[in-house]
């Protein structure tokens, strides 16, 4: 198991990498997003050199708000073009995993149509990514409807190269209860990346793990169940507190719970 942190997309990527390396993380979850880390802005050679200098691995992340879950074919094509623009940059910094997000659809379209939009974009993206040695992972998002898990499972059946990205904070915000166990049961065999953070069930708050007073999450049990799937890969702590000590505390708790699981 490797523990990582994400660069802030509004800050200098090289400075972010140096800070993450200096503070004993294992990898960078490198998000290719404006305003400071769009693929067109990033010096990929400098980023890769900084990662190597700091002994850091890397996974790549795309913007969550690319709206390809839409009935408008031109928008789907534009979103695919944006993903394909990130793909070579991700490969150039050394990433072999690239994240995309489930695209929350309008509520009044049939499930089969929504699944079809995702398959249309992601099948083509996965084929292009596989050709350069990159795996695409699909992350669920907050408040995307009660059937998001089922949609993702159906998409993955039709896109064999696609893998799953589990986010603990998002799992709590789908049906008014925590679907962590359900996601692990349905998609644990295809799991390739994990995000952890805490919230109180009302919003995606990106709090330190174990910190929300009204949270019912039993974190040691969550980690035990994750490890029981056989997963032993990258886990990013999406703890966005301005006081970095909370990020460090989350990292130390995760490593403790993992070792005890």
C-alpha positions in Angstrom: 0.0 0.0 0.0 1.3 3.5 -1.0 0.0 6.7 0.5 -0.2 9.9 -1.7 -1.3 13.5 -1.8 -2.7 15.7 -4.5 -1.2 18.8 -6.0 -3.3 21.9 -5.7 -4.4 22.9 -9.3 -4.0 26.6 -8.5 -0.4 26.3 -7.3 3.0 25.7 -9.0 3.1 21.9 -9.7 6.9 21.7 -9.1 6.6 23.3 -5.7 3.7 21.0 -4.8 5.8 18.0 -5.8 8.7 19.1 -3.7 6.5 19.6 -0.6 4.9 16.2 -1.0 8.3 14.5 -1.4 9.7 16.4 1.6 6.8 15.2 3.8 7.2 11.4 3.4 4.5 10.6 1.0 4.9 7.8 -1.5 3.4 9.3 -4.6 1.7 12.4 -6.1 -1.9 12.2 -7.4 -1.2 14.7 -10.1 -4.3 16.6 -11.2 -4.1 18.1 -14.7 -6.5 21.0 -14.1 -6.5 24.8 -14.6 -5.6 27.4 -13.5 -2.0 26.3 -12.9 -1.8 22.6 -14.0 -3.6 22.2 -17.3 -1.9 19.8 -19.6 -0.9 22.6 -21.9 0.8 24.5 -19.0 2.7 21.6 -17.4 6.4 21.1 -18.2 6.2 17.3 -18.2 10.0 16.8 -18.3 10.4 19.1 -15.2 7.6 17.3 -13.4 9.0 13.9 -14.1 12.5 15.0 -13.0 11.0 16.4 -9.8 9.2 13.2 -9.1 12.3 11.1 -9.6 14.4 13.5 -7.5 12.0 13.1 -4.6 11.5 9.3 -5.1 7.8 9.7 -5.7 5.5 7.6 -7.8 2.6 9.2 -9.7 -1.0 8.7 -10.8 -2.8 11.2 -13.0 -6.2 12.9 -12.4 -8.5 14.8 -14.7 -11.0 17.5 -13.9 -14.2 16.2 -12.3 -16.4 18.7 -14.1 -16.0 17.5 -17.8 -19.7 16.9 -18.7 -19.6 13.9 -21.1 -22.8 12.4 -19.5 -24.9 14.4 -21.9 -27.3 13.9 -24.8 -25.3 16.4 -26.9 -22.9 14.4 -29.1 -20.7 17.4 -29.7 -20.1 17.9 -26.0 -19.2 14.2 -25.6 -16.7 14.5 -28.4 -15.2 17.7 -26.9 -14.8 16.0 -23.5 -13.1 13.0 -25.2 -10.7 15.4 -26.9 -9.9 16.9 -23.5 -9.2 13.5 -22.0 -7.0 12.6 -25.0 -5.1 15.9 -24.6 -4.2 14.9 -21.0 -3.3 11.3 -21.9 0.2 12.0 -23.4 1.0 14.4 -20.7 0.1 11.8 -18.1 2.3 9.3 -19.8 5.2 11.7 -20.1 5.3 12.3 -16.3 5.4 8.6 -15.7 1.8 7.8 -14.8 0.3 4.4 -15.8 -3.1 5.2 -14.2 -5.3 8.1 -15.3 -8.5 9.0 -13.5 -11.8 10.2 -15.0 -15.1 10.7 -13.3 -18.6 9.4 -13.8 -20.4 12.3 -15.5 -23.6 13.1 -13.6 -26.4 13.0 -16.2 -29.7 14.9 -16.4 -32.3 13.0 -14.3 -35.0 12.4 -16.9 -33.1 10.2 -19.4 -33.3 6.4 -19.3 -30.5 4.4 -17.6 -29.6 2.7 -20.8 -29.0 5.9 -22.6 -26.9 7.3 -19.7 -24.8 4.1 -19.7 -24.4 4.4 -23.5 -23.0 7.9 -23.3 -20.4 6.7 -20.9 -19.5 3.6 -22.9 -19.2 5.7 -26.1 -16.5 8.0 -24.6 -14.8 5.6 -22.2 -14.4 2.7 -24.6 -12.5 5.0 -27.1 -10.4 6.5 -24.3 -9.5 3.2 -22.9 -8.4 1.9 -26.3 -6.1 5.0 -26.8 -4.8 4.7 -23.3 -4.0 1.0 -23.5 -1.9 1.7 -26.6 0.5 3.8 -24.6 0.5 1.7 -21.4 -2.1 3.6 -19.3 -5.1 2.2 -17.4 -8.2 4.4 -17.2 -9.9 4.3 -13.8 -13.5 5.6 -13.3 -14.3 7.5 -10.1 -17.8 7.8 -8.8 -18.9 11.4 -7.8 -21.0 12.9 -5.0 -24.8 13.1 -5.4 -25.0 11.5 -8.8 -28.2 9.6 -8.2 -29.1 6.4 -6.3 -28.1 4.2 -9.2 -24.5 5.4 -9.8 -22.9 2.1 -8.6 -25.2 0.1 -10.9 -24.4 2.4 -13.9 -20.7 2.1 -13.3 -20.9 -1.7 -13.1 -22.8 -1.8 -16.4 -20.3 0.5 -18.1 -17.5 -1.7 -16.9 -19.2 -4.8 -18.3 -19.1 -3.1 -21.7 -15.6 -1.6 -21.4 -13.4 -4.4 -20.4 -10.2 -2.3 -20.1 -11.8 0.1 -17.7 -11.0 -0.1 -13.9 -12.6 1.4 -10.8 -11.5 4.3 -8.5 -13.2 4.2 -5.1 -13.7 7.4 -3.1 -14.8 7.1 0.5 -16.3 10.5 0.7 -18.4 10.0 -2.4 -19.6 6.6 -1.3 -21.4 8.3 1.7 -23.4 10.7 -0.5 -25.2 8.5 -3.0 -28.2 7.1 -1.2 -28.1 8.8 2.2 -26.0 6.0 3.7 -22.5 4.8 3.2 -22.2 2.4 0.1 -18.5 1.6 0.8 -19.2 -2.1 1.4 -21.5 -2.3 -1.7 -18.9 -0.7 -3.9 -16.2 -3.1 -2.6 -18.5 -6.1 -3.1 -19.5 -5.1 -6.7 -16.3 -3.6 -8.0 -13.5 -4.6 -5.6 -12.0 -7.0 -8.2 -11.5 -4.1 -10.6 -10.2 -1.6 -8.1 -7.0 0.3 -9.1 -7.0 3.5 -7.1 -8.6 4.9 -3.9 -9.3 8.3 -2.4 -9.9 8.7 1.3 -11.5 11.7 3.2 -14.1 12.3 5.8 -17.5 14.0 5.7 -20.6 14.1 7.9 -22.9 12.8 5.1 -24.1 16.3 4.0 -21.4 17.3 1.6 -18.1 16.2 0.1 -16.1 18.1 2.8 -12.6 16.5 2.4 -12.0 16.5 6.1 -9.3 14.5 7.9 -10.3 10.9 8.3 -12.1 10.2 11.6 -12.7 13.9 12.3 -16.4 14.4 11.7 -18.4 14.3 14.9 -21.6 13.1 13.2 -19.9 10.5 11.0 -20.8 6.9 11.6 -17.8 5.6 9.6 -15.8 2.9 11.4 -12.5 3.6 9.8 -10.5 0.6 11.0 -13.3 -1.6 9.7 -13.4 0.3 6.4 -9.6 -0.3 6.0 -9.9 -3.9 7.0 -12.6 -4.5 4.3 -10.6 -2.7 1.7 -7.5 -4.8 2.4 -9.5 -8.0 2.5 -10.3 -7.5 -1.2 -6.6 -8.0 -1.9 -6.1 -4.4 -2.8 -2.6 -3.2 -2.0 -2.1 -0.2 -4.3 -2.3 3.6 -4.2 -4.4 5.5 -1.7 -4.6 9.3 -2.0 -5.6 11.3 1.1 -7.9 14.0 -0.2 -7.6 16.0 3.0 -7.7 19.7 2.1 -7.4 21.4 5.4 -5.1 24.5 5.3 -3.5 23.1 8.5 -1.3 20.3 7.0 -0.9 18.6 10.4 -4.4 17.1 9.7 -3.1 15.6 6.5 -0.2 14.1 8.3 -2.4 12.7 11.1 -4.7 11.1 8.5 -1.6 9.5 6.8 -0.4 8.1 10.1 -3.8 6.7 11.1 -4.2 5.1 7.7 -0.8 3.4 8.0 -1.7 2.2 11.5 -5.1 0.8 10.5 -3.6 -0.9 7.4 -0.9 -2.6 9.5 -3.5 -3.7 12.0 -6.0 -5.0 9.4 
